[in-house]
């Protein structure tokens, strides 16, 4: 079976890529080892940035009927409230089971061939062989199969670097323990080293987690237990689920030859906010467009340079974010940052505008540089 484009992974990045390419009349195979709907570990934060990207890619507004929306958020640090922000740009809390199934159905409706529920036995740059012996091929392959990407392993020998990857632990708290309708959206700085904790109310449960860079957190389970105790939850009664997070560890060259990587497989996750859904959908769209242009030119091998050019703005933002992360999350600067965050309404609102897609990192960096002398003074005083 011959296709123009093979897309491996049917999450936000893969479904966006498959939808975009199939709508242009290309033959697209959408491959995933799981059948949808399926569960996915994730905070499920769907921001206004994500909503705008969703409209651009899928041509319709996102259905919020199965999400909980909040215009208030509480920030904490070491058990103390830093700030509670009201009337912020809306933040929408979704279950990835519902979100990913919706995106997957969009791709099928656009004309992508359904190869979900099919485990891959062998992979090359342009062919996929399934465990049942079926083989399909394509001129261009897009790997959108998450942080543990088999496509990235095929290309580079490893899906990610253990020195720079993030890691998170997460649980779903049933309503009997915490009523989501009455729970605030909460972020706890320093719940993990070079990371944070979160409590996100959903419809029918509350997602609670802790995440940060993996290397400086060898005791992540202990940190998560402490965090749960601080929220009034019993860690002994809870089964943790863990997953790696490409916490700003993006690939400078997201592919090789006619093979492209998108979303988490390319490391496209915000290294400060941890948001990955918007970047996944956007990178899936950009990968698909690069593939379409390369196929139209009769040169599939040009898909990667086209894609790298399209990703320049995203990569620039992530580089700036990684530099700013040192100020926000580095243990030596934590007290200075939290003091600034507590006092400065401007800093707090810029953080929220960043989540909403109203502010990009170059503008935020200029604001941080302007405040840096006062910030450093606060650090020296502590």
C-alpha positions, 0 to 999 in steps of 0.5 A: 500500500503506497501513500504520499505521507506516513504519520506515526502517532495520532496525538495532537501533532500527528492528527494535525499533520494528517488533517492538514495534508489530507485536506490538500488531497494527499494520501495519508496514513495515520498510524498509532499503536493505540486505539482511540479513545485512549488515556494519556498522562498529561495535565491537559492544559488547553490555553487560548494559544492552543485554542487559536492554533486549533482554529488555524489547523482544524478550521473550527473552534474547540468544543469546550463543553467537556472542559472546565474553564478558569479565569483564576489561578493560584501560585504557591511556593513552599507551602505559601501562597504567592499570588491569586490572579483573577480575570486572567485569559481563560485556561481550559482543563481537558482530559487528553482521552477526549481531546486526542480522540477529537483530533484523531476523528478530525484527521479521519474525516479529512481523509486520512487512512486509519492505521490505529491499533497497529503495533509496528514491527519494523521501520525504515525512512519510507516503510512501516511493517506491522506485526501482522506482516502488513507493509505500507510505504510513503514518500515522506514520514512524519514522526509524531509519536511522543517523547519515547518516539520510535521514529527518533530512535530509528533516526538517532539511536535514542529518543532523547538525552537523559541529561536534559530530559524532564520527568513528571509524576501524576495522578487523577484524584476522584471527586470523593477526595477533591471536588473539581468544581470547587478546586482552584487551578494551582501551580506550585513553584519549587515542588520539584527542583527546576520544575513545579507542581500542579493541581488542575480540576477537570470534569470528574477528577483533578489532575495532580502532578509534579514535574521538572528536569530529571537529573536534579530530581533523583527523589521525585517520588519523595517530592511528589509524596510531600506535595500530595501531603501538602494538598491533604492527600494520602500518598500511601493510597495513591498509585503514581504514574510517571512519564518523561517530559521534553522540557525544552530539550528540542532537536536542532535538526528535527529529522533526517532526509524525508523523515520529520519529527513533530511535537514531543518527538521533536522536543517542542515543549515550553521549558517554563510553562510545560505547555506542549499541546499548542506547539504539537499542533503547530509543528504538525501543521508545519511538518505537513506543509513542508511535506506538501511543498516538497512533494509538489516540487518532486523532491521529498528530500527537501522536506527537512530544510523547508521544515527547519525554516518554518520552525525558526520562530518556535526554536528562537522562542524556546532558546530564549525560554531556556535562558529565562528558565535559569532565572525562574527555576534555578534553586539559587535564584528561587527566593529572588524570583518568588519575591519579585513574582509576589510584588510585581503585578506586571510580572504575574500578568506577563506570565499569564499573557504568555500562556494565553498566546498574547505574549512571546518570549522575545517581548518577555525577555526584554521585560525581564532584562529591564527588571534584572538589576532589581532582581539581582539586588533581591537575590543578593539581599537573600 
